Every structure is written in C-alpha cells, then in structure tokens.
Amino acid sequence: QFCEIPPANSNLVVRVTQQLLGWMDRQSPLELNPSIYVGLRLSKQPSQDQDDFYLNSLMIHYQQSFSSLALEHQPKPSMGQLALYLLAVRGGCRDIDTRKGSMLVTQLKYYLEEEKHRIGHNHEGYPLTSYYQYSLSILALCIHNKKVPGHVVEKLLHAAEHNLFLHGSQFSVDTAAMASLTFSCLKDSGLNPGLASRISRASKHLRNKILEEETPEGYFGNIYSSPLALQALMAAPLPESEQACLRVGGALLKGLQAGAFQNPIPLSQLLPVLHHKTYLDLIQLDCNDKRVLDPLEEDATTPQTQELRNIRVSLRVQGEFETMFLHDEQYFVPEGSTLEEVLIKAQEEGRFMFGTQTTLSGPFLTSVMGISPRERQYWQLLRAPDTPLQQGIANYKPQDGETILLRLASW
Ligand code: B12
C-alpha cells in the first residue's frame, strides 16, 4: 500500500461520526444532503432504520423533482446534486434500473451532453456548473456501470491535461481529485476502452499535481481539499505518495481534533478516508454490513465557561471597478460569532444588505449591497488585504480587530 494514513484515535472517529449523523436530522427538502449519506455509508453507518428513512426521503425528493408532477416554481436539483443522489442510491444498494431510476440516469446523461456543448468543439467554452460537477456526474454513472460517450469523457481529459481545473484563480485540488477518482473508475470498468491509455496518463498527471500541491502545513491544497485528494491517492496510489499520505493524514487528524471540520461536505468526504474507503468502494458495497458505533469514552476535559466579550470586526465591500469601497464600517459582535452573524448585524444596523442561497455546503453569498455577480463571477470572501477565506460565511469566525473584505471577483 502506497497511501495509508496514521491510525485515528477511535474516540475522535466516534465523535465526528456522531457529528455527521446529527446532520441527518435535517430533512427539509433544501437540507436533504446525499453527500452526507454517502459519507456515512462508506463508514459503516447509519443504523438500518435511520438509513431506510433517510434514503427514502432522498428518493422521494429526487424522483419527485424530476417527474411531471414537479412544481413549476420549484428549482430542480443541479447536475452535481443528481450525481450525488445516484451515488447515494448505490450506497443504499437500491436498484437504479427501475422506471424511475432510469429516468434519472437519462436526465444526468442529458445534463452532461448539455455541458459538453457548452465546453464546445474546440474547448473554447466552460461548463455551466464546473468541471467538479462534470467529473462527479461521470463518476456516478460509472459507479452504476453506465457508459457515457467518449466525447463526454474527452472534455474532462482535455481539461485535466491542460490544467483547467480552477477554484477562483487557484488550482482546484478538489476538482483534480474528483477527476482522478473518475478516471480510476473508468479505467477499472473498461467502459471506454478506446481512451484507456489517455485516461491512465491524465489520471497520473492529476495525482502528481496533487502531490505538488502539498503545503508546508501538510495539506494537499488546503485542509478541506485534502480528504478528496487522499481518496484519489488511496484509489490509485503512486509509489511516491507513501510519505505524503502519512504527512497529510497526520495533519488532517490534527485539524479534525482541533475542530476545523464544521461543514458537513468536507467531513462527509473525510470520514470514508478514516475507514480506508473511497467513492470507488461504492461499487461493491455490502449493505448487510454490521453497523455499530462504539460508545464514546468519557472526555476528561471540562467545557470552558467563557465570558461573553465583544470583538470588533470591520466589513468592507469592493465592487468590480470602484476604487472606493462600497461599504466600510466596524461592528461589535460577541466573540465567536460567525461571519454570517456579522453580516446580519450589519444589515440590521442599516446601510448594508446581503442575500444567500442554500447549497449542500451551506449558505452561499449571492448578493451584496443589492449587487448580484454576472456570469462567471462571485462574491469572494477575504481577510484584508488579500487572503481568501477557506470557509464560508456560516463557518468562518472572524478574530478581534480583523477586516473582512467582500470582493466581486471573476473565476
Ligand atoms: Co468553493 N469552496 N468557494 N467555489 N468550491 C469549496 C466548497 C471548498 C470545499 C474548496 C476548498 O477550499 N477545498 C471550500 C469550502 C470549505 C469548507 O466548507 N470549509 C470552498 C470555499 C472556501 C469557497 C469560497 C468561500 C472561497 C472564498 O471566497 N474565499 C467561495 C464562496 C464565497 C461565497 O459564499 N460567495 C467559493 C466559491 C466557489 C466558486 C469559485 C464560485 C465555485 C462555485 C460556482 C460554480 O460551481 N461554478 C466553487 C466551487 C466549484 C467549489 C467546489 C470545487 C465544487 C462545489 C460543487 O459543485 N459541489 C468545492 C469543492 C468541494 O466541495 N470539495 C469548493 C457539488 C454540488 C453538487 O454541491 O452544494 O450544489 P452544491 O454546489 C454548490 C455549492 O458548493 C456552492 O457552489 C456550488 C454550485 O452552485 N459553493 C459553495 C461553492 N463553494 C462554496 C463554498 C461555500 C462555503 C458554500 C456555502 C457554498
């Protein structure tokens, strides 16, 4: 084995498993999250009755969204969400070759065709969603042993070969890892034999890129892309990955211990890694697996009672062309407040406005001061002067005296 991580403390694993299980209690249509279910299924969870209930809710929601009974104003799940749903169906060992199942497989293939056209013949365009979702969708079909046309795979190959995987303006390790997992699946399944050697080469190129992206802190990219990166390397280890996996695995366990994983998406990608599993293990998952969660040993540490003190956070808004800030003010909030709470406070005090959209990762900032980004733009979150935040508004907690910059950026 060329990609192992150091053994995890079992109490720590139990604690994060419980954390992820807790997210399963949220079952409103907007909060149903197939990624959480998949992460748990690759980690000998959830218990059988929790499982049936959640999976059935997912199935009803997704089938209904794409049926003729779907409500007009109700937004349809995106391509990537549909792909995650298909992974969940596999994780629950449900049959996809039913009438309703086939309809969703067809829908996903249709989404991919559309994206292929957007990317265009000479690769001059971009997918409407992202190469991350494009790859995830091919992976989901591959896991179900469904073939996609060579042309669709070629777009991903081209993007991989030409380093087009970006997150904002930086190389996206998450996307590279997702694509590498996809290529591993395609290679093992033999679904696109004509592309086999090109797939192997692109996949190796991606994993080398991931290794190159190891940071001094011991992450592949950043802490939140490391789980998927480890999955990619575990699924197809390189001889030179052995030490890197140990280092990054160790750093991740430390980060986990320190409470860095507050968001369910990266956590759902990490938990399988702690069980030495990757998305590819869904192919032959055993649904009669024994599912037990060891009881949590008593923690010796007593919770610290903190005095509520206020901290000062500055909030600046920078539009596309303006040299002047559209907004620049200080706010006093209780220590430990999230950035979202700062934004709410600012909005309450007047002169500031914002809007969000619910995603599987939580609230995504969609408008600031009434300005919505145009195509291929977004509201980037930074710590002044120019350090991009690695968490969204619901998870990031500003420090005393910090200045947060919301900047309209292109990607
Ligand atoms: Co981003 N992003 N992103 N992102 N993004 C990732 C989710 C990830 C994990 C990458 C990483 O650092 N390793 C982190 C989150 C880490 C964490 O949870 N702690 C991340 C971050 C930090 C950000 C930013 C906060 C960066 C910044 O500004 N400093 C901003 C969000 C700012 C805001 O709220 N306005 C940001 C922006 C983007 C862009 C470049 C705009 C695109 C999204 C637009 C697009 O798809 N064209 C983007 C992508 C593509 C991703 C990526 C690679 C894939 C997301 C996806 O498609 N998921 C993930 C990687 C990953 O998840 N491992 C990182 C699959 C679909 C099925 O799930 O929920 O429907 P979904 O997807 C939507 C949300 O994920 C949303 O956009 C998706 C499309 O609508 N989204 C969100 C994207 N990023 C983020 C980040 C947060 C915090 C939230 C709440 C939502």
Residues whose N, C-alpha, C, O or C-beta is under 5 A from the ligand:
A	BS01	B12	G80 Q81 L128 T129 S130 Y132 Q133 H167 G168 D174 N222 Y224 S225 N263 T359 L360 S361 G362 P363 F364 L365 Y378 W379 Q380 L381 P388 L389 Q390 Q391 G392 W411
